[in-house]
Amino acid sequence: MWLSENTAPAIRAALGAMKPGRAYDALAQAAQARAQADWLVGLNATRAFSLRHGQPGQPLSVGRVQSPTLKIIVDRDWAIGQFQPVPHWELAVDFAAAAGTYTGVWQGNPEEHPSRIATEAAAQALAQKVRPGRPDVLKVWRPNG
């Protein structure tokens, strides 16, 4: 059923003129193509025009779907600008089984970054619980290398 408005007469008319769904396949494909083009053009052209012709903090929006696309870009750009690298440690231990070896990565709080450990001391303490002595692998991540 194809509707262009939600009034009672329009709904009756649409119900009386129903066609098989495949009759609207081309319209659905055209709508999907427009949606993809709106996204790609809006996202890329807005970014390009803002970098080339915009002022800092004043992005230029381009395309049919300007406001939602611009909001996504601005929010992401803000999040990138607010990012603060935080040193953390991850505990990965090699295990051996009959089928072979595998590396297990410690998973902590699933609501945050589950594999991150805040301090090296905490990572070492966990490693001691997994295997007496020095752990096989203690991976340290530090900002900027």
Secondary structure, 3 states (H helix, E strand, C coil): CCCCCCCHHHHHHHHHCCCCHHHHHHHHHHHHHHHHHHHHHHHHHHHHHHHHHCECCECCCCCCCHHHHHHHHHHHHHHHHHCCCCCEEEEEEEEEECCEEEEEECCCCCCCCCCCECCHHHHHHHHHHHCCCCCCEEEEECCCC
